[in-house]
Amino acid sequence: ILKIQKIFKEEKKNERETTQEKKKGQVPTNYNVSETGNDSSEGTQELPFASIRRGMECANKIYGYFTDINDFTFNLIGTIVENKTVVISNGLNIEIKKDATTTETPSVQKGATFIGDVLIDVETGGTLLISDITIDGGNVVASTNVSGIKVLGTLTLKNVIIQNCESAANGAGVYVSSGATINVGGLVKIKGNKTKVG
């Protein structure tokens, strides 16, 4: 009887592992975000999210369950308005890029009712690649040192414009902390950013 119980335990364990592997194969790691999207949607091409932040919530949940799934891609169309900080957490590798189906350069912009200061926060241990996108602070003034992108981890910019970011002190466009890494490729423009010191 003990031998039979051991066999059943092994079968149950194998069944759980197989089920988890099947679930892992069905996990979405590629999200679509559009100005016509909805954050109650699924983030697919047919039903895109309205914000990157909503997709990051999904990515964090997936990473919390499957710690070996940490690469996520966000394909953007149009002007994406964010009302809270987009956080790239420790351990995640995120790519934010122009969707292949569009010819227009999309932008990520602070909304008029933005809560917080930083539009995009790359935490220590987080990795972010932004390509063919405009980051626009929307001239919403941050009360701290950073308004556009704060980098404690790793940031790579390729063909990116960072504009209209305003802060009450320093680092209006991009703030790179000591020990952080920033890589630049293609054409990168940082323009029209302001600090309101004094």
N, C-alpha and C positions, 0 to 999 in steps of 0.2 A: 504494500500500500504506500509506503514512504517513497518507493521508486516511482510509482505512478504519479504521486503528488509532485515530485520533483520534475517529472516530464511535463505535467500540466503547467507548472510555474514557468518553465523554460519556454513553452509554447506561448503563454500569455506575454512574457517579456519580449519575445520575438515579434509577436503580433503588435505590441505597443510601439516597438522600434520601427516596424514596417509602416504603421499608421503615421508616425511622426515624419518619416521620410517622404511619404506621399503628401502630407500637408506641406512640407518644406518645398516640394516641387510646385505647389499651387500658390505660393506666397508671391504677391505682386512686389516688384522692386523698381518698376518703371511707372511713373505717374505723369499724368497730363494735367496742366493747369492753364486755364483760359479766363479772359476777362468776362466771358459769357458763361463760365462754369458755376458750380454750386458746391459748397462745402459739405452738403449732405449727399453728394454723389459718390461714385466709386473711384474717381481719379483715372478713368480710362479715357481713350481718345473720344469715344462716343459720349461719355458722361464725365467731363473733366471737373477737377476741383476749381474753386475760385481763388484759393490762396495756397502758397507754398507751405505756410504754417500748418494747414490741415494735413497736407501730405507728410510733413515731418512728425505729426502726432502718430500717424500710421507707421512710419518708419521706426520710430522709437518703440512702439508696441511690438513690432516684428523683431527688432533687435533684442528686446527684453526676453522674448520667447526663444528665438533661434539666434544665439550669440555669434554664430558663424556667418550669418547673413547681415552684412553691414554696408553693402554698396547699393545706393539708391540714385536713380536719375529722375529729374524733373524737366519735362519738355513744356516750354512756355509759348503761348500765343497771346498777343495783345498786351495791354497794360494790366499788370497784376497789382492790385491795391492791398497792402498789408496794414492791418490795424494794431498789430502787436509784433514784438520782436520774433524773427525767425532764428531759432537756436539750432546750431549744428553741434550736437552733443559729442562727448568723449567716445571714441571708438567708431563713429560713423564716417563713411566716405560718401560725400554727396556731390552730385554734378547737377548744376542748374544751367540749362542751355536753351537755345532757340529750337522750337519744334521744326523738324525737317519739312513739314508741309507748308510752312509760311515763308514768305520772302521778306516780310517786315521784321525789323529788330524789335523784340518785345522789351518791356521795361518792368522793373519791380519798383514800386513807389510807395512811400509812406502816405497813408490816408490822413485826411484832415483831423480825424478823431484818434490818431495814433496814441496808444498807451505805451509808455516807456520812452527810451531815448534812442537806442541802437536799432537800426533796421535789420541788420544781419549780425549775429554774434557767433563767431567760430570759437568754441570752447577749447581748452587745452585737450589735446588728443583727438580733436575733430579735424576733418579734412574737407575742404570745399574747393571745387573747380567751377568757375563761372565762365561761360563762353557765349559770345555774340548776344550780350544783354546790356541794357542800360539800367544802372542803379540810380534811382532818383529820390532824393530826400524830400521832395515836394515842398521845400522851404519851410518844413516844420522844425522849429527850433528845439534842440535837445538841451536839457538843463545840465548835462554832464559834459565830459570831454569828448564824447563820441556820438556821431549822428548817423553815419553811413554804415561802414563795416568795421567791426571790432575783431581783431585777430589775436587769439592766444594760442591757436593751433597752427594749421597750415592752410594757406589760401593761394590758389592759382588763378590768375586773370588772363583770359585770352579774348582779344577784341571786345573790350568792355569800356563803357563810359560810366563814370561816377560823377554825378552832378547834383546841384541844388541841395546839398546837405549843410545844415547850419547847427552849430553848437554854441553853448554859452561860454565855453572855454577853448580847449584845443581839440585837434583830431576830427575836424568836421567831415572830411571825406572818408579816409581810411586811418584807423589807429592800429599799429602793429606793436604788440607788447614785446618786451625783452624775452628772448627764447622762442618767439614765434617764427614761422617761415612764410615768406611771400615769394611767389614766382610769377613772372610776367612774360607773356608771349603775344605776338601779334601787335595790334594797335590798341593801346590802353590810354584813355584820356581821363584825367581828373580835373574837372573844371567847374567854375561857378559855385564853389563851396566856400562858406564863410564861418568865421568865429566872431562872437559878439563879446569881446573882452573890453572891460572898462566902462 
